[in-house]
Structure formats: structure tokens, C-alpha cells
Amino acid sequence: LKAMASAKSDLAQKAKQRGNAAFEEKNFEKAVEEFSAAIRVDPHDAVFFSNRSAAYVEVGLAEPDLAKRPNWFSKALADGEQATQLKPDWWKSWSRRGKAEYELGRLEDCIVSYNKALSLKPGGDPHFEAMIVSARQGLNDCTATDMAKLSPEQLQEKLRSGYGKLSLEELQEECKKSKLTTKKCKRKEDYVEILVQADCPSEPKKPTSQAFCSCFGSMCRKVFPTAVKRTEGERLLQRRQRVAKKYSGYSAKQLRKKAKQNGLIDDQPDLDRDALFALVIQHEIDRYQSRWDPAKFHKVGIFCVVFCILCVFLVMVVLIVMQ
């Protein structure tokens, strides 16, 4: 029996080696065949399913008929899920699963899978982080037409579903990035509700001028009674769309140069154009959020008021002295 088991193991490993060689030669259909042969011999090895999942994704990406691509990606996802079941503590199985979910447009699940891969891989992985950024960008880049089809209640429910799949630490990080007050948050559901209300408020707010009112409050509402106040989510969405349009014509080489200039990457040749595109856009959004922080406007406003008071005081002192 031991000899038979050893012979089977050798057959499976040889099929895997042939599959790896075919994959490196970009003969992905051949790679699928060899990994399938290995699985038939040993259906309990997570590596075989993980490798075949990667091959299925590449076959799908090379498929000229767009209507047939989801079929390949679905097979890749099935293998990725099987790999995570066979070896749940292996980072690569979760990354395979995340890639298949990304190609299928299941971006919320993709974020969960890549976060799991990041938590399992020692030292993390910039590529996984870039894929998470890209998936989040995809979730945020809803067109106005798509949003118009949903009622406020439906949109809130969709947001709750998406945020509900994030861990407590991820929700806290999202709130921190959006500069939301979380002092009263004690449960995961509280963080979810704050993020949902920030993106889609239940009650429309009174029209105000966003930037000016952050400094002068009620005075601004009197001066600009017809100005429309946009939510944080609306402002970020509009900004992201403008930035995406700006960099949409950039090649992978140009995006890599831009990312290096901003200190986002060192030398990671494995990052494709989509990952670089997502990194550059997220960097621009982070800069935008930092630049237009209302707290900064508030400090500038206070400084200007104090400076004016001091100037008036000095002018009065000079006039008194001259008299």
C-alpha cells in the first residue's frame, strides 16, 4: 500500500511539474490539463487546486469571447474555494480565490479574501494591497445612472451588506480614513451604520456651502442660502472619477514612473497596469482628503480672525500714540 501511495504521489507531482512548465510557457490550457491530471491522482492537495485556479484565470483573460470569460473565472473560483477548504491557513489559496472573485466582479468578497491572504502571509504583499485598493475603487466607482436606479433605502442596504463583510479593524480604519467620529461606537454594527450614513444619509441636510461653512458656520448659511452641500461620499466619488479620467490614458510604464515618484513602490515588476492604476488613484484621493480637511479650514479661519483683531488693535494703539 505504501508503494502504491508513493507511486501515486510521484505521478501527481510529475503532472504538477508539467503544469508549472506549461504555465511558465504561457500555455495555460495545457497547464489546466496537467493540473487536472494531478488532481485526479490526488484530490486532497490544495496546491493542485490553487495552481489550476491560476491557470483558469489566465485562460479566461485570454478568451476572445467576452461572454465565455465568466465560465472560466467561475471554474477558477471553485478551485480557489476548494484550496481554501483543504488548506485554510495557506495565503496562496486565499489569493487565488480573491483573484477569481475580482475577475467575476465579486469585489466585496475579493476584499475579504485578499485581506485574509495578507493576514496569513508573513511580511504582507504589496500586490495584495494593490488588489484590495483596486477592488475598493471598483465598489466606489458606481455611475450616477446606477445609483439613480436605487432608492435611498436600497442603497443603504447595499452599503450595509458591503461594510458588514469587513472586520472590526477594517471598519475602524475606514472610519479613520473618512475622519468620522467613532467615540460612541461599541459594536461592529455601530461602525457599519456610521459609514453607511456618511455615504448615504437618511435625511437630507440643509443646503450650505461645504468649505466656507466649516469655518464660519451660521454666518455662511446666511450668505450662501442656496449652496448645495454634498456628502463626503459624493465628493470623494466625483473626485475619484476625475482622477480616473485623468490617468485612464496612461500606459503601465507611465503609471509605474508616477508611482515611483510618489514613493508608492520600489521595484515590483509583478504589478500589472490595473494594480498600478489603483495605487496612483488612491494616492491622489488620500492627498485630496488631507488637503481639504475641514479641520484645517477651521484653524485657518481662527488664525485669520485673530490676525485681523491684532491688526485693528495695533492701528488703534498707533492712532492714540500719534494724538
C-alpha positions as CSV (number, residue, x, y, z in Angstrom):
1,L,0.0,0.0,0.0
2,K,2.8,2.4,0.8
3,A,4.4,1.6,-2.5
4,M,1.1,2.4,-4.3
5,A,0.7,5.6,-2.4
6,S,4.2,6.6,-3.2
7,A,3.7,5.9,-6.9
8,K,0.5,7.9,-7.0
9,S,2.3,10.8,-5.3
10,D,5.1,10.7,-7.9
11,L,2.5,10.7,-10.7
12,A,0.8,13.7,-9.2
13,Q,4.0,15.6,-8.7
14,K,5.2,14.9,-12.2
15,A,1.8,16.2,-13.6
16,K,2.2,19.3,-11.4
17,Q,5.7,19.9,-12.7
18,R,4.5,19.6,-16.3
19,G,1.7,22.0,-15.5
20,N,4.1,24.5,-14.0
21,A,6.3,24.3,-17.0
22,A,3.3,24.9,-19.3
23,F,2.2,27.8,-17.2
24,E,5.6,29.4,-17.5
25,E,5.5,29.0,-21.2
26,K,2.0,30.7,-21.2
27,N,0.4,27.5,-22.5
28,F,-2.4,27.9,-20.0
29,E,-4.8,25.3,-21.5
30,K,-2.1,22.7,-21.3
31,A,-1.4,23.8,-17.7
32,V,-5.1,23.2,-16.9
33,E,-4.9,19.7,-18.3
34,E,-1.8,18.8,-16.3
35,F,-3.1,20.2,-13.0
36,S,-6.4,18.3,-13.7
37,A,-4.4,15.1,-14.1
38,A,-2.6,15.8,-10.8
39,I,-6.0,16.3,-9.1
40,R,-7.4,13.1,-10.5
41,V,-4.5,11.2,-8.9
42,D,-4.6,13.2,-5.6
43,P,-7.7,15.2,-5.0
44,H,-6.6,16.2,-1.5
45,D,-3.7,18.5,-2.3
46,A,-4.6,22.2,-2.1
47,V,-1.6,23.2,-4.3
48,F,-3.0,21.4,-7.3
49,F,-6.3,23.3,-7.0
50,S,-4.6,26.6,-6.4
51,N,-2.4,26.2,-9.5
52,R,-5.3,25.2,-11.6
53,S,-7.3,28.2,-10.4
54,A,-4.5,30.5,-11.5
55,A,-4.4,28.7,-14.9
56,Y,-8.2,29.0,-15.3
57,V,-8.0,32.8,-14.7
58,E,-5.3,33.2,-17.4
59,V,-7.4,31.1,-19.9
60,G,-10.3,33.4,-19.1
61,L,-8.3,36.6,-19.6
62,A,-7.1,35.3,-23.0
63,E,-10.6,34.2,-24.1
64,P,-11.6,36.5,-27.0
65,D,-15.3,35.8,-26.5
66,L,-16.2,38.0,-23.5
67,A,-19.4,36.1,-22.9
68,K,-17.4,32.9,-22.2
69,R,-15.0,34.5,-19.7
70,P,-17.2,34.2,-16.6
71,N,-17.3,30.5,-17.2
72,W,-13.5,30.2,-16.8
73,F,-13.5,32.6,-13.8
74,S,-16.2,30.6,-12.1
75,K,-14.1,27.4,-12.5
76,A,-11.2,29.4,-11.1
77,L,-13.3,30.4,-8.1
78,A,-14.5,26.9,-7.5
79,D,-10.8,25.7,-7.4
80,G,-9.9,28.6,-5.2
81,E,-12.6,27.8,-2.7
82,Q,-11.6,24.1,-2.7
83,A,-8.0,25.1,-2.0
84,T,-9.0,27.3,1.0
85,Q,-11.1,24.4,2.4
86,L,-8.2,22.0,2.0
87,K,-5.6,24.4,3.4
88,P,-7.3,27.3,5.1
89,D,-4.1,28.6,6.7
90,W,-2.3,29.0,3.4
91,W,-2.1,32.5,2.0
92,K,-1.8,31.5,-1.7
93,S,-5.1,29.7,-1.7
94,W,-6.8,32.8,-0.5
95,S,-5.1,35.0,-3.1
96,R,-6.2,32.6,-5.9
97,R,-9.7,32.8,-4.6
98,G,-9.5,36.6,-4.4
99,K,-8.3,36.9,-8.0
100,A,-11.2,34.8,-9.3
101,E,-13.7,36.9,-7.3
102,Y,-12.1,40.1,-8.7
103,E,-12.5,38.9,-12.3
104,L,-16.1,37.9,-11.6
105,G,-16.9,41.3,-10.2
106,R,-17.5,40.0,-6.7
107,L,-15.5,42.8,-5.3
108,E,-16.7,42.7,-1.7
109,D,-15.8,39.0,-1.4
110,C,-12.5,39.8,-3.2
111,I,-11.5,42.3,-0.5
112,V,-12.3,39.7,2.2
113,S,-10.2,37.1,0.5
114,Y,-7.2,39.3,-0.1
115,N,-7.3,40.6,3.5
116,K,-7.2,37.0,4.6
117,A,-4.2,36.3,2.4
118,L,-2.4,39.4,3.8
119,S,-3.0,38.3,7.4
120,L,-1.6,34.9,6.6
121,K,1.5,35.9,4.5
122,P,4.5,36.9,6.7
123,G,5.5,40.5,5.8
124,G,2.4,41.1,3.7
125,D,2.4,41.6,0.0
126,P,2.2,45.0,-2.0
127,H,0.3,43.2,-4.8
128,F,-2.4,42.0,-2.5
129,E,-2.7,45.6,-1.1
130,A,-3.0,47.0,-4.6
131,M,-5.7,44.4,-5.5
132,I,-7.7,45.5,-2.4
133,V,-7.3,49.1,-3.4
134,S,-8.5,48.3,-6.9
135,A,-11.5,46.3,-5.6
136,R,-12.5,49.2,-3.3
137,Q,-12.2,51.6,-6.2
138,G,-14.4,49.4,-8.2
139,L,-17.0,49.4,-5.5
140,N,-16.8,53.2,-5.2
141,D,-16.9,53.9,-9.0
142,C,-20.6,53.5,-9.4
143,T,-22.1,55.6,-12.2
144,A,-24.7,58.2,-11.5
145,T,-27.2,56.1,-13.6
146,D,-26.6,53.0,-11.4
147,M,-27.1,55.0,-8.3
148,A,-30.2,56.6,-9.6
149,K,-31.9,53.2,-10.0
150,L,-31.7,52.5,-6.3
151,S,-33.9,54.1,-3.7
152,P,-32.1,55.6,-0.6
153,E,-33.2,52.5,1.4
154,Q,-31.9,50.1,-1.3
155,L,-28.6,52.0,-1.5
156,Q,-28.2,51.9,2.3
157,E,-28.9,48.2,2.4
158,K,-26.3,47.6,-0.3
159,L,-23.8,49.6,1.7
160,R,-24.6,47.7,4.9
161,S,-24.1,44.4,3.1
162,G,-20.7,45.5,1.8
163,Y,-19.4,47.0,5.1
164,G,-20.8,44.1,7.0
165,K,-18.3,41.8,5.4
166,L,-15.3,43.8,6.7
167,S,-13.7,43.0,10.1
168,L,-13.9,45.4,13.0
169,E,-10.3,46.5,12.5
170,E,-11.0,47.3,8.8
171,L,-14.2,49.2,9.7
172,Q,-12.2,51.3,12.2
173,E,-9.6,52.0,9.6
174,E,-12.3,53.1,7.1
175,C,-13.8,55.5,9.7
176,K,-10.3,56.9,10.4
177,K,-9.7,57.5,6.7
178,S,-13.0,59.2,6.3
179,K,-12.4,61.2,9.5
180,L,-15.6,60.1,11.2
181,T,-16.3,60.4,14.9
182,T,-16.5,57.0,16.5
183,K,-16.5,57.8,20.2
184,K,-19.9,56.3,20.7
185,C,-19.2,53.1,18.7
186,K,-19.1,50.0,20.8
187,R,-20.1,47.2,18.4
188,K,-19.3,46.4,14.8
189,E,-22.8,47.3,13.8
190,D,-22.2,50.9,15.1
191,Y,-19.2,51.4,12.8
192,V,-21.2,50.0,9.9
193,E,-24.0,52.4,10.5
194,I,-21.7,55.4,10.7
195,L,-20.1,54.6,7.4
196,V,-23.5,54.0,5.7
197,Q,-24.8,57.3,7.0
198,A,-21.7,59.1,5.8
199,D,-22.1,57.7,2.3
200,C,-25.9,57.9,2.1
201,P,-27.6,60.0,4.9
202,S,-31.1,59.0,5.8
203,E,-32.3,62.7,6.0
204,P,-31.2,65.4,3.5
205,K,-29.1,68.0,5.2
206,K,-29.9,71.7,4.9
207,P,-28.2,73.4,1.9
208,T,-24.9,75.0,2.9
209,S,-21.5,75.8,1.4
210,Q,-19.2,73.0,2.4
211,A,-15.8,74.6,2.6
212,F,-16.9,78.1,3.8
213,C,-19.3,76.7,6.5
214,S,-16.5,74.6,8.0
215,C,-15.0,77.9,9.1
216,F,-17.9,80.3,9.8
217,G,-21.0,78.1,10.4
218,S,-24.3,80.1,10.7
219,M,-22.8,83.2,9.0
220,C,-22.1,81.2,5.9
221,R,-25.7,79.8,5.8
222,K,-27.0,83.3,5.7
223,V,-24.6,84.4,3.0
224,F,-25.0,81.3,0.8
225,P,-28.6,80.1,1.4
226,T,-28.8,78.3,-1.9
227,A,-25.5,76.5,-1.9
228,V,-25.9,72.7,-2.0
229,K,-23.9,70.6,0.5
230,R,-22.6,67.3,-0.8
231,T,-21.9,64.3,1.4
232,E,-18.3,63.1,1.9
233,G,-19.0,60.1,-0.2
234,E,-20.3,62.2,-3.1
235,R,-17.3,64.5,-3.0
236,L,-14.9,61.6,-3.0
237,L,-16.8,59.8,-5.7
238,Q,-16.7,62.9,-8.0
239,R,-13.0,63.4,-7.2
240,R,-12.2,59.7,-7.9
241,Q,-14.0,59.9,-11.3
242,R,-12.0,63.0,-12.3
243,V,-8.7,61.4,-11.3
244,A,-9.5,58.1,-13.0
245,K,-10.3,60.0,-16.2
246,K,-7.0,61.9,-15.9
247,Y,-4.9,58.7,-15.7
248,S,-7.0,56.4,-17.9
249,G,-4.8,57.1,-20.9
250,Y,-1.5,56.4,-19.0
251,S,0.4,53.3,-20.0
252,A,1.8,50.8,-17.4
253,K,5.2,52.3,-17.8
254,Q,3.9,55.8,-17.2
255,L,1.9,54.7,-14.2
256,R,4.9,52.8,-12.7
257,K,7.0,56.0,-13.1
258,K,4.3,58.1,-11.4
259,A,4.0,55.5,-8.6
260,K,7.8,55.6,-8.0
261,Q,7.8,59.4,-8.0
262,N,5.2,59.3,-5.2
263,G,7.1,56.7,-3.3
264,L,4.3,54.1,-3.6
265,I,6.5,51.3,-4.9
266,D,10.2,50.4,-5.1
267,D,10.7,47.7,-7.7
268,Q,7.8,45.3,-8.1
269,P,7.7,44.1,-11.7
270,D,4.8,41.8,-10.9
271,L,2.3,44.7,-10.5
272,D,0.2,45.0,-13.6
273,R,-1.3,48.2,-15.1
274,D,-4.6,47.8,-13.1
275,A,-2.8,47.5,-9.8
276,L,-0.6,50.5,-10.6
277,F,-3.6,52.5,-11.8
278,A,-5.4,51.7,-8.5
279,L,-2.3,52.7,-6.4
280,V,-1.9,56.0,-8.2
281,I,-5.6,56.9,-7.9
282,Q,-5.7,56.0,-4.2
283,H,-2.7,58.2,-3.6
284,E,-4.4,61.1,-5.3
285,I,-7.5,60.6,-3.2
286,D,-5.5,60.5,0.0
287,R,-3.8,63.7,-0.9
288,Y,-7.2,65.3,-1.7
289,Q,-8.6,64.2,1.6
290,S,-5.7,65.6,3.5
291,R,-5.7,68.9,1.6
292,W,-9.4,69.5,2.0
293,D,-9.6,68.5,5.7
294,P,-12.3,70.8,7.3
295,A,-10.2,70.9,10.4
296,K,-7.5,72.8,8.5
297,F,-10.0,75.3,7.2
298,H,-11.2,75.8,10.8
299,K,-7.7,76.5,12.0
300,V,-7.0,78.9,9.1
301,G,-10.3,80.7,9.9
302,I,-9.4,81.2,13.5
303,F,-5.9,82.4,12.6
304,C,-7.3,85.0,10.2
305,V,-9.8,86.3,12.7
306,V,-7.1,86.6,15.4
307,F,-4.7,88.3,13.0
308,C,-7.4,90.8,12.0
309,I,-8.1,91.6,15.6
310,L,-4.4,92.2,16.4
311,C,-4.1,94.4,13.3
312,V,-7.1,96.6,14.4
313,F,-5.6,96.7,17.9
314,L,-2.2,97.9,16.7
315,V,-3.8,100.5,14.4
316,M,-5.8,101.9,17.4
317,V,-2.6,102.0,19.6
318,V,-0.7,103.9,16.8
319,L,-3.5,106.4,16.4
320,I,-3.7,107.0,20.2
321,V,0.1,107.5,20.4
322,M,0.1,109.9,17.5
323,Q,-2.6,112.0,19.1
